[in-house]
Amino acid sequence: MKNSIFLVIIASLFLSSSSKTGNVWQYRVRKVVIDAGHGGKDPGTHGAVAKEKDIALAIALKLGGLIEENLDDVEVIYTRDDDTFIELDERANIANKNGADLFISIHANYIPAPKTHGTETFVMGLHKEEDNLEAALRENSVILLEDDYQENYADFDGQSPESYILFSLYQNAYLENSLLLANKIEKQMKDRVKRRSRGVKQAGFIVLYKSTMPSVLVETGFLSNPEEERYLNDDLGQTYIASGIFRAVREYKADVESTN
């Protein structure tokens, strides 16, 4: 583990020194991978009637449709476009092998406190709060449904701080742009969609650490909150959320390309 961390530190320093000019990466947004969390035999979390996998897919498809309709030069790639189980590392592999410029993973949240509500957008990093750790552990637990998880995630120990340090270093080279997009998403949720924003957070999500581009995971609301579950399970609510994420992507694209 210590040798791995050392190698990643060297790699991240090289990437950050050779790939950035000023405060943002020099690249164009031409491919966006949209990841609908969970699916198939993995329902994710759930409320009284709604399942996370269904809500994530509905929002992901609406988001992709908005990008395709309004950004002619951007290709949308889905990790899944139906009720299919996709392994966590394969979701990131889809983005990596297609040379994606952005990776956006869509989820719904749950906490045993029915009054808790709002959106939050995660980037890869160390979870400094207990709630962030619980969210990461819940989303990462899907690896237990995978056939070869012990081999695929041999370097991952969900309870080990060293694992999360290593994972955050992998994404360190993309952190600045990931934070840029995450902040834009939460601003749109608060100002335009009129949702409560719980802010931008960092946690050790496997699906983010495996991706080799700016990446975010959006928790669109809490299925443990009955009112929010109704909103998330409603077609109009899903459209509002997708449009908020789309506007953030459009602003992000304009910002980073204006510096090229």
C-alpha positions in Angstrom: 0.0 0.0 0.0 2.8 2.5 0.9 4.6 1.8 -2.4 1.3 2.3 -4.3 0.7 5.6 -2.6 4.2 6.8 -3.4 3.8 6.0 -7.1 0.4 7.7 -7.3 1.9 10.8 -5.6 4.6 11.0 -8.3 2.1 10.4 -11.0 -0.3 13.1 -9.8 2.5 15.6 -9.4 3.6 14.9 -13.0 0.0 15.2 -14.3 -0.7 18.4 -12.4 2.5 20.0 -13.6 2.2 19.0 -17.3 -1.5 19.2 -17.9 -2.6 22.4 -16.3 -2.1 26.0 -17.2 -3.4 28.5 -14.7 -6.4 27.3 -12.7 -8.2 25.0 -15.1 -7.4 22.1 -17.4 -6.8 22.8 -21.1 -9.3 20.7 -22.9 -12.6 20.7 -24.7 -15.8 18.9 -23.6 -16.7 16.6 -26.4 -17.8 13.4 -24.6 -19.9 13.1 -21.5 -20.5 9.8 -19.8 -23.7 9.7 -17.7 -23.9 6.9 -15.1 -27.3 5.9 -13.8 -26.4 4.4 -10.4 -27.3 0.8 -9.5 -29.6 -1.3 -11.8 -30.7 -4.8 -12.4 -30.2 -7.0 -9.3 -28.9 -3.9 -7.4 -31.9 -1.7 -6.6 -29.9 0.8 -4.5 -31.8 2.4 -1.7 -35.5 2.9 -1.7 -38.4 4.9 -0.2 -42.0 3.8 0.4 -42.5 3.1 -3.3 -39.6 4.4 -5.4 -36.3 2.6 -6.0 -33.0 4.5 -6.5 -32.1 2.6 -9.6 -35.3 3.7 -11.4 -35.0 7.3 -10.4 -31.3 7.5 -11.3 -32.0 6.0 -14.8 -34.9 8.4 -15.5 -32.8 11.5 -14.5 -29.8 10.2 -16.5 -31.8 9.7 -19.7 -33.4 13.2 -19.3 -30.0 14.7 -18.7 -28.6 13.0 -21.8 -31.5 14.1 -23.9 -31.0 17.8 -22.9 -27.2 17.6 -23.7 -27.9 16.0 -27.1 -30.6 18.6 -28.0 -28.7 21.7 -26.9 -24.9 20.9 -27.3 -24.4 19.8 -30.8 -20.7 19.1 -30.4 -21.1 16.8 -27.4 -21.5 13.1 -27.5 -23.5 11.4 -24.7 -22.5 7.9 -23.6 -24.5 6.0 -21.0 -23.1 3.4 -18.7 -26.6 1.9 -18.8 -29.8 2.9 -20.6 -32.1 0.2 -19.2 -32.5 -1.8 -16.0 -29.1 -3.6 -16.2 -26.5 -4.4 -13.5 -23.2 -2.8 -14.3 -20.2 -3.4 -12.1 -18.6 -0.3 -10.5 -15.2 -0.6 -12.2 -16.9 -1.2 -15.5 -18.8 2.1 -15.2 -15.5 3.9 -15.0 -14.0 1.7 -17.7 -16.7 2.8 -20.1 -15.7 6.4 -19.5 -12.0 5.7 -19.7 -12.0 3.6 -22.9 -14.2 6.2 -24.7 -11.9 9.0 -23.7 -14.7 10.9 -21.9 -14.1 14.5 -20.8 -16.7 14.3 -18.0 -18.2 11.6 -15.8 -21.4 12.2 -14.0 -22.9 9.6 -11.7 -26.6 10.0 -10.7 -27.9 8.6 -7.4 -30.6 9.1 -4.7 -29.8 9.3 -1.0 -31.1 7.7 2.2 -30.6 8.4 5.8 -32.6 7.1 8.8 -33.9 10.7 9.5 -37.1 11.4 7.5 -36.8 15.2 7.8 -33.4 15.3 6.1 -33.6 16.6 2.5 -31.7 18.3 -0.3 -29.1 17.6 -3.0 -25.4 17.1 -2.5 -22.6 16.6 -5.1 -19.6 14.6 -4.3 -16.1 14.6 -5.7 -13.4 12.0 -4.9 -11.6 12.6 -1.7 -11.4 11.9 2.0 -14.6 11.9 3.9 -14.2 14.3 6.8 -17.7 13.8 8.1 -19.5 10.7 9.3 -22.4 11.2 6.8 -20.0 11.4 3.9 -18.5 8.1 5.0 -21.9 6.4 5.3 -22.8 7.5 1.8 -19.6 6.2 0.4 -19.9 2.8 2.2 -23.5 2.5 1.1 -22.7 3.1 -2.6 -19.5 1.0 -2.5 -21.3 -2.0 -1.0 -22.6 -2.9 -4.4 -19.2 -4.6 -5.1 -20.4 -7.5 -3.0 -22.9 -8.3 -5.7 -20.1 -8.7 -8.3 -18.6 -12.1 -9.1 -14.9 -11.2 -9.0 -15.0 -8.4 -6.5 -12.1 -9.8 -4.4 -9.9 -9.7 -7.4 -11.1 -6.5 -9.0 -10.9 -4.5 -5.7 -7.9 -6.2 -4.1 -6.4 -2.8 -3.1 -9.7 -1.6 -1.5 -10.5 -2.0 2.2 -13.7 -0.1 2.9 -12.7 0.4 6.5 -9.1 1.4 5.9 -8.2 5.2 5.7 -5.2 4.2 3.6 -7.5 2.9 0.8 -9.3 6.2 0.7 -6.1 8.2 0.7 -4.9 6.2 -2.2 -8.1 6.6 -4.1 -8.2 10.4 -3.6 -4.6 10.6 -4.9 -5.7 8.9 -8.1 -8.3 11.6 -8.7 -6.1 14.5 -7.5 -5.1 15.6 -10.9 -8.7 16.1 -11.8 -9.9 17.5 -8.5 -9.9 21.2 -9.5 -12.2 20.6 -12.4 -14.4 18.1 -10.6 -14.9 20.8 -7.9 -15.7 23.4 -10.6 -18.5 21.2 -12.0 -19.8 20.1 -8.6 -20.1 23.7 -7.4 -22.0 24.7 -10.5 -24.4 21.8 -10.1 -25.2 22.7 -6.5 -25.6 26.4 -7.4 -28.1 25.4 -10.1 -30.0 23.2 -7.7 -30.3 26.1 -5.2 -30.8 29.1 -7.5 -32.8 27.6 -10.4 -34.3 24.3 -9.4 -35.1 25.8 -5.9 -33.9 22.7 -4.0 -32.1 22.8 -0.7 -28.4 22.4 -1.5 -26.4 20.5 1.1 -23.2 21.6 -0.7 -20.2 20.0 -2.4 -18.6 17.2 -0.4 -15.7 14.7 -0.7 -15.8 11.0 -0.1 -14.2 7.8 -1.2 -16.5 6.5 -4.0 -15.0 3.6 -6.0 -16.8 4.7 -9.1 -15.1 8.1 -9.0 -11.6 6.9 -8.2 -11.5 4.6 -11.2 -12.3 7.3 -13.7 -9.5 9.2 -15.4 -11.3 12.5 -16.0 -13.1 15.2 -14.0 -15.9 13.2 -12.2 -18.8 13.9 -9.9 -21.5 11.9 -8.1 -24.8 13.7 -7.6 -27.1 12.6 -4.8 -30.4 14.1 -6.1 -32.4 13.8 -2.9 -33.4 11.6 0.0 -35.8 8.7 -0.6 -36.0 8.5 3.2 -37.9 11.8 3.2 -41.6 11.2 2.0 -42.0 14.6 0.4 -38.7 14.4 -1.4 -39.4 10.8 -2.5 -42.6 12.1 -4.2 -40.6 14.8 -6.0 -37.9 12.4 -7.1 -40.5 9.9 -8.4 -42.4 12.6 -10.3 -41.6 13.1 -14.0 -41.6 16.9 -13.7 -39.3 16.8 -10.6 -36.9 14.5 -12.5 -37.0 17.0 -15.5 -36.1 19.9 -13.2 -33.2 18.0 -11.7 -31.9 17.0 -15.1 -32.2 20.5 -16.4 -30.2 21.9 -13.4 -27.4 19.4 -14.0 -27.5 20.2 -17.7 -27.1 24.0 -17.2 -24.2 23.3 -14.9 -22.5 21.2 -17.6 -23.2 23.9 -20.2 -21.6 26.6 -17.9 -18.7 24.3 -17.1 -18.0 23.6 -20.8 -18.1 27.4 -21.6 -15.8 28.2 -18.7 -13.1 25.6 -19.5 -13.1 26.1 -23.2 -12.9 29.9 -22.9 -9.4 29.5 -21.4 -8.1 27.4 -24.2 
